[in-house]
Amino acid sequence: MTNPTQKILVADDEPLYLRTTGDLLRKAGYACVCVSNATEAMRRLREESFDLVLSDLSMPGNFKLELLHDQRNHRPTVPIVVITGVPTLPSAIESIRLGITDYLLKPVKFEDLLACVRRVLASAENKSTRPPVPVRGRDELETLFPHMIGKSEPMLELFEIIDRVAPTDTNVLITGESGTGKEIVASTIHSHSHRSDGKFQVIDCTAVPESLFESMLFGHKRGSFTGAVGEAEGLLKQCDGGTAFIDELGELPVALQAKLLRAVQEQTFIPVGSHTPVTVDTRFVCATNRDLEMEVAAGRFRQDLYYRLGVIHIEMPPLRNRGNDILLLADALLDSLRPPNSAVEGFSDDAREALLQYDWPGNIRELRNLIERALTLAPGPLVTTADLPGKVHSSSASGSHFSVLREHVSSLDASPSPTATLPAALSNASREEAMEAAEYQYLVGLMEIHAGNVSEAARQAGLSRQGLHKLLKKHDINAAQFRS
Ligand SMILES: Nc1ncnc2c1ncn2[C@@H]1O[C@H](COP(=O)(O)OP(=O)(O)OP(=O)(O)O)[C@@H](O)[C@H]1O
């Protein structure tokens, strides 16, 4: 039921759109004020109270800037649904400060607009019964999420975003290199949300064959396809009331993107072989290490889905940009991974320096693996550079053998002659380093041949898509960069 006191400000510089939207919303029972420029929109916002703003932020006058300015004057944020023909995603902090709750792309169907308005207003009503998120100082931010280690500026900014975004129902897109902590951020958002009693459901787009993905996500009726011996509830239904974490979103096949869009937009879907829609109440948090904007530009990822899922866009800082957090993480991981009978107590000064100098292409996952390895090698009491892989300790001295080797093999022709000789400087490389560099070269060549198509490349390599993804991740190779 529409609450007749709910008041919407519609701000847009297209007269026809403005008039029809206003008329339709009034018919749907909302009080509606329509304005065609930023100055008028700000004047109305300052003088009256609204429950929702529907606006293309890029109309005459800088509405975005004025809203941010008002925020600094501590005015309460009204939820904003951005309706635009030329979208750009603001940073996470900017989205939060502006109060952006959703994106709709023009032309927008009125039923979609209405569904969105209802959802946002219902969620804003819930929100008003929740205590506001206080502004936190540095000390408080540092201790807010004890399982997430970090005191560097990029990490404190991340903690502030998580703190502000967790209590809302806004969809979140987390991007960043492999191993930077995207999943841990997603689960922290869930555990600090009002959905924490519901399930945090991980849905990995690379883990399921394309043909089974739809039934895995939405469920199926008995007999709907060969092998569907019973009825199955999909993963989305299982996290009704909770959070769906869609990992490796960039790998989601195009055919399924439209179906996911409907589920995200309307919170309903139809199980395979059924005719009856299922309704859920699920928040979507997604992650990818692909450049989704590039995927959208290349036509491989739906623009509407990208905007719908990325209302808040968090970019994870790579470990190499987190300064002394590297050492905080190394100490904490050593503590948590050390077996009870281990004689190892810490790192030598040289080893600490080497950890700081290395560029960590595999980020925290790589650091964790390195510490596990060092714990088995180091006689104790200190882990020294001798217990670290060559690529780590040599990066602080003469440059890593591995990276030099990797550079060398990358500069070779795509099909190098078997007699190609390695430079004398590389004769120091260990067998392990040489094998890694060869594997890297093979993967780069494979990606070039198949123009970044992981399924085709996996077929040639005799690997599963998932297996190939793991290898690409290990070498920090982004398949998207090979697509034209
Ligand atoms: N700030 C942190 N403090 C402590 N541990 C962390 C932190 N960030 C990540 N980790 C740990 O590092 C490992 C990798 O993190 P996670 O799986 O969240 O990365 P990811 O970005 O999702 O990786 P991928 O893209 O490969 O799926 C996990 O074991 C996680 O618990």
The ligand as an SDF file (V2000), in Angstrom:
LIG
                    3D

 31 33  0  0  0  0  0  0  0  0999 V2000
   42.6650   -7.1300    5.7440 N   0  0  0  0  0  0  0  0  0  0  0  0
   42.8060   -8.4590    5.9400 C   0  0  0  0  0  0  0  0  0  0  0  0
   43.1630   -8.9180    7.1500 N   0  0  0  0  0  0  0  0  0  0  0  0
   43.3550  -10.2460    7.3530 C   0  0  0  0  0  0  0  0  0  0  0  0
   43.2130  -11.1810    6.4040 N   0  0  0  0  0  0  0  0  0  0  0  0
   42.8420  -10.7770    5.1820 C   0  0  0  0  0  0  0  0  0  0  0  0
   42.6170   -9.4010    4.8880 C   0  0  0  0  0  0  0  0  0  0  0  0
   42.2670   -9.2990    3.5880 N   0  0  0  0  0  0  0  0  0  0  0  0
   42.2720  -10.5500    3.0900 C   0  0  0  0  0  0  0  0  0  0  0  0
   42.6060  -11.4550    4.0440 N   0  0  0  0  0  0  0  0  0  0  0  0
   42.7700  -12.9080    3.8420 C   0  0  0  0  0  0  0  0  0  0  0  0
   43.4300  -13.0900    2.5830 O   0  0  0  0  0  0  0  0  0  0  0  0
   42.8890  -14.1910    1.8630 C   0  0  0  0  0  0  0  0  0  0  0  0
   42.3640  -13.7280    0.5240 C   0  0  0  0  0  0  0  0  0  0  0  0
   41.2390  -12.8760    0.7370 O   0  0  0  0  0  0  0  0  0  0  0  0
   39.9000  -12.9820   -0.1330 P   0  0  0  0  0  0  0  0  0  0  0  0
   39.5760  -14.4050   -0.4850 O   0  0  0  0  0  0  0  0  0  0  0  0
   38.8420  -12.2010    0.5780 O   0  0  0  0  0  0  0  0  0  0  0  0
   40.4250  -12.2170   -1.4420 O   0  0  0  0  0  0  0  0  0  0  0  0
   39.6870  -11.9890   -2.8340 P   0  0  0  0  0  0  0  0  0  0  0  0
   40.0220  -10.6080   -3.2590 O   0  0  0  0  0  0  0  0  0  0  0  0
   38.2190  -12.3410   -2.6970 O   0  0  0  0  0  0  0  0  0  0  0  0
   40.4170  -13.0160   -3.7870 O   0  0  0  0  0  0  0  0  0  0  0  0
   39.9720  -13.5940   -5.2320 P   0  0  0  0  0  0  0  0  0  0  0  0
   39.7640  -12.4400   -6.1570 O   0  0  0  0  0  0  0  0  0  0  0  0
   41.1460  -14.3970   -5.6300 O   0  0  0  0  0  0  0  0  0  0  0  0
   38.7290  -14.4170   -4.9990 O   0  0  0  0  0  0  0  0  0  0  0  0
   41.8230  -14.7930    2.7780 C   0  0  0  0  0  0  0  0  0  0  0  0
   42.4090  -15.8250    3.5270 O   0  0  0  0  0  0  0  0  0  0  0  0
   41.4340  -13.6390    3.6890 C   0  0  0  0  0  0  0  0  0  0  0  0
   40.9270  -14.0720    4.9220 O   0  0  0  0  0  0  0  0  0  0  0  0
  1  2  1  0
  2  3  1  0
  2  7  2  0
  3  4  2  0
  4  5  1  0
  5  6  2  0
  6  7  1  0
  6 10  1  0
  7  8  1  0
  8  9  2  0
  9 10  1  0
 10 11  1  0
 11 12  1  0
 11 30  1  0
 12 13  1  0
 13 14  1  0
 13 28  1  0
 14 15  1  0
 15 16  1  0
 16 17  2  0
 16 18  1  0
 16 19  1  0
 19 20  1  0
 20 21  2  0
 20 22  1  0
 20 23  1  0
 23 24  1  0
 24 25  2  0
 24 26  1  0
 24 27  1  0
 28 29  1  0
 28 30  1  0
 30 31  1  0
M  END
$$$$
